[in-house]
Amino acid sequence: MNLKQLEAFQAIMTTGSTIGAATRMGLSQSAVSRLLTQLEDHLGLALFLRRKGRLMATPEAEELLGQVAELVDNLQRVQRMADELRLGHSRRSLLKVAVPTSMSQHLLPRIVAEFMQGREDVVVEVITGGYDALERAVLDKSADFAFVRLPTELQHFEVLPVLETEGMCVMHQSHPLAELSEVSLEALRYEPLVLLGRQRSLRSELDLRFREAEITPQVRVEVHSVSAACAFVAEGMGVSIINGLLAKEFGGLPLIAKPLRPALCYRFGLIFRKDQPRSLLVESFAEHMRNRLTEVNGSTPTQ
């Protein structure tokens, strides 16, 4: 049993698949599968069941996850310390932040760059994914905290509310709907749509709104990040509905965002493990991130 095998197990549990784990670890899917098989052979336990091409965690895997996560975290700290010592550097503090994929491409780099000024001893690790994966990353200690939509899907978090925003209808700037001050669901009855994947809570809420309005959405493309949705909309593939915070981050594309009516509200916050004390570094960056996000959103921090 080695660190790579444990990291592969943890990554599969966090992302839900060997493909997601491979992306996170920078390995091939076959390499991750091989590491998992080696770990199962060593432990003499089946950690996952293979059903219809998907991995289902066994009860034994769920029970092992907490101990494995703690062990991986400690081993990684030892490895980082050894690397620093080998390179002749003093020990550095690691900050692990989990955010939605689209936020990592625009908002977060600016926030981190501001925070890192004058902090040469700090290293930031950014973990990305869907909100469910971000919650699991906090629970398994892969992340110190995460920015997620509220309420959370899982439990056992300490929650720091950050902001509230509303759904925006995003379209190409030449689209006929761009002339409207706001866009109703009825106006989208026959429009091709680019929507986030069906497994997301946001999509379920949006589908419910369409059903209540007796509208069958004309979904043309399904994606798994806001940045992907905006990219398809910019190519004229349809109209999308995204949260107002991220809608402001794609000004470089030929897009226009209009409020959706009736309003679709979003609440976001930072989540932490309840049983894990927060360092001064984590507290400081969380507060900095909260303040900057509320500034971008044009609001005051929520309570």
N, C-alpha and C positions, 0 to 999 in steps of 0.2 A: 504494500500500500504506500502510495507516495502523494505528494502535494498536488500534482497535476490530476490524478484520479479524483481526489477530493474536490478540487476546483470544478472538474467536469460535472460531478454529481450535484454540487451546489448550483452551478449555472443552469443545469437542466431543471432542477426544482424551481429556480427563480423564473426562467423564461418559458418553461412548459414544453420544450422540445429540444432535440439535438441540433436542429438548425439554428434556433435562437442561441443555444449555448455555444455553438461553433462561432457565430458572429461575435458574441461577447468575448470569447477567448482568443479570437484571431486564428482559429484552427479550421481544418476541414471537418465536415460532418462525420466522415468515416473515422477520423482521428478521435473525435469525441465519443463516438459509439464504442470504439476500441477501448478507450480509457474506462468507460462505464462497465464494459464486460470484464475487464481486468479487476475492477473494484468488486464487482459482484462475485467473481470467482474467489477473490481473496477473503471476502467476508462470509462466503457460503450462504448468501442471501439474495433473493430476487428483489431488487429495489424498484423495478418498474414492470408493469405488465404491458405487452404490446397488443393493442386492440384496434383493428381497422387502420393500421398505419400510425397510430398515436400512442404515446407513452402515458401510462396511468401510474402515478406513484402508489406504491404499496404502503400499508400501515407502518411497516418496518422502516421504510424510507422517511415517512413523516416523523417518526420517533427519533431517528438518527439525525435529522436535519439540524436541530439546535446545537448538538455537540459537534457536528462536522463544521458548522459555520464558525463556531468559536475557535475550533482547532485551526481551520484555514486562516482565519484572521490573525491568530498568533503566529502561525508559520510564515505568513506573508510579511508580518512585521519583522520577524527575524531575518528574512531574506532581504527586505529593504535596508535594514540596519547593516547587514553584511555588505551589501552593495555600496552603501555610503562609506563604510569603513575602508573597503577595498579601493575606492576612488579618492580616499583622503578627505572626504567631506564630513562635516559635523552632522549629527543626527537632525533630520527634518521632520516636521509635523505633517501628517497626512490628513486631508479633509476629503471625505467621500460624499458626494452629492448626487442624488438621483432626480432626474427631470424628464419630462416628455421629450421625445426625439426632436420635435420641431423647435422646442425652446433651446436645445443645445446648439442650434445652428445660427441663432440670432441674438436672443436676449441674454442667455447665460454667459457667452464669451465677454460681453461688455461688463456684466456685473462682476465676473471673476477678475477681469483685468483691473478694474477699479480697486477691488479688495486687495489684490496682490501687490499693489504699489507699496514699497517699503517693507514687504514681508518676504524676504529672500529665503527664509527657512521653512516656507509652507509649500507643500505639494498638493495639488487638487486632482482627484480622480473623479471623472464624470461618468455616471451610469445612466443609460437611457432605455426607454421602452414605453409600453403602455402603462396606464395607471395601475393596473393589477400587478404587473411585474415590479413596478416601483414600490408598491406596498410590501411585496414579498422581500424585496431587497433590503428594506429597513428591518423587517422581522428577522431575516437571517444574518443581519449585521454586515451585509455587503455595502450598505450605505449608512452614513451617520443620520441622514434625514432625507426626505423626499418632498417634492412639490407635486401635489395631487389634487384631483377634484374631490370636493366634499359633498355628502358624507363618504367616508371610505367604505370599500367593499369588505375589508377585513377589520378585525377588532384589535384591541390591546395597543392602541397608539395614544400618545399625547399629541394633541392637535393645536397648532397655532394658526388661527384664521388669518388670511392675508388680504383677499380682495373678493369682490363680487363683480361680475360682468354679465353681458347678455349675448345671445346668439346673433351672429351677423350673417346675412346672405351675401356671398361673395360671387362676383361674376366678372366676365371680361368687360373692359371699359366700353366696348362697342355694343354690348348686349342691350336689347330694348328695355329690360328691367332697370338698367342703370339710370333711366330718367326719373324713376320713382323716388320719393323721399323715404319710403319704407316698403318692404315686400311682405305681402300676406301669403299664408299657405295656399290659398286659392289661386294666387298668381303662379304658383309652382306646379299646378295640377298636371300640365302637359309638358313641363320643362325637363330635359335630360339632367340628371343629377349626378354629382360626384360626392359620395358619402363615405364616412368612416365605417370600418368593418362592423358587421352585425353583432359580433361578440362584445362590443363595447357598451357600457351603460348609457352613454350619451346617445348612441344610435337607437337603443331601445326606447328611450324617452322621446326621441324624434319620431320614431315609427308610431308610437302611441298617439302623438299629436296628429299625424296624418290619418290614423284610423278614426279618431274622434271627428275629424273634418270630412270623413268619408272620401278620402283621396288615396289613390294607389300611386305611390311615388315611382317615377320613371327612372330607376337607378341605371345609370350607364357604366359607371366605374366605381369600384369599391377600393378604398385605400386604407392605410393603417397609420397615417400621420397627417397633421395639418399641412405640413410643407408639401407633401405629395398631392394633397387635394388642391392646393393653390396652383401647383405646377400644371395639373391637368386642366384646371379652369382657365389658366392663362393660354392654353392651347386650344380653347374653344370647345372643350369636351362636355361642358355643361356648367351647372351652377352648384355651389356647395354651401354648407351651413357650418360655420366654425365659431369658436368663442371669440369675443371681442378683443381680449388681450392679445392673442396671436394674430388676429386680423390686421393689427397695426404694424406687424413686422414684415410684411411682404410688399412694401411700397415700391420696390424695384421691379415688380411685375405689373403688366398692364391690367390691373384689377381695380374694382370698385366694391366697397362693402356697404351694405345698407341694413338697417335694423330689421329683424324678422318680427312679424306680428301674426298672432299674439306672441308676446315676448317669451323667450326661452332663457331662463336664468341659470347662471353658473356660479358656484362658490368654490374657491380654491384656498388651500392652506399648506402649511408645512407640517409633516408628521414625524414623530420621533418614537423610539421604543420607550415604553413606560418604565421598564426596569433597568434602563441604562443611563447612568449620569452623563450629562453633557459637559464636554470640556469648554474652557473659555473660548477656544478657537471656534468650535462649533456654534456656540452662542453668538459670538461676534459676527460670523458670516451669515448665520440665519437672520439676524436682525438687519444686517446690511442688505441681504437679498429681499427681505420683506419690504423694506423702505423703498428700494429701487423699483420693485414690481408695482407698488402702489403709485409711485410717481409716473411710471409708464402708463398705467391704467387710468391715471387722472382721478384718483380717489384717495381717501384716507384709510389707513389700516382698519379692517373689521375686527370686532371684539368677539 
